[in-house]
């Protein structure tokens, strides 16, 4: 007979780690440096992306 391999189930807290902060509006913003110029309006923009959930935010200067 073969060996029995135990599977580790992910707990609910591991599955949604950090997600509850983003749902309540406490994102962890990080500057994305790929695209810094808006071609349509001709302005410099700063793009922020949340590290935990991936939501983006744009600010013009």
N, C-alpha and C positions, 0 to 999 in steps of 0.2 A: 504494500500500500504506500501511497505518497504521503508527503508531509502536509499538514494542515497549515495554511497560511492565514494568520489573523489579519482582518482588514480593520484599519483605523477609521472610524467615522469622524467627520468634522463636526464639531459642536456648533451650535448656533452662534455663540460668541466669536468663534474663529471665522465663521462664514461671513459675518457682517462687521468685521473689525474695522473701526474708523468710519463706517458708513453712517452711523447715527449722528456723528458730528456734522457731516455734510448735510444731512436732511434737516438739521436745525439751523443751518446757515453759517457754520463755523468751518469754512473751507481752508485748505492749506495751499495757498496760491504760490505758483512758481512761474517766473518769466520764461516765455518761449522766445528764443532768439532766431527762429527760422525766417519769419516774415515780419519785417519791421516797417514797411512802407505801404500805405494804401494807395493803389494806383488810381482808383476812381476819383477820390477826393483830393489826392495829392498831399496827404498829410502823413506825418509819422504816427504810428500807432504802437501801443504796447499790448501784447497779448499775454494773458495770464491763463494758466491751466492748473486745475486742482490736482494735486498728486494722488489723493485718495480716490476720487470718483471720476475724474477726467473732464469735468465741466470747464468750459472756457469763458473768459471775460475779456473785453476789449476796452482800452482807454485810449483816447486821442490826445495829442499834445498840441 
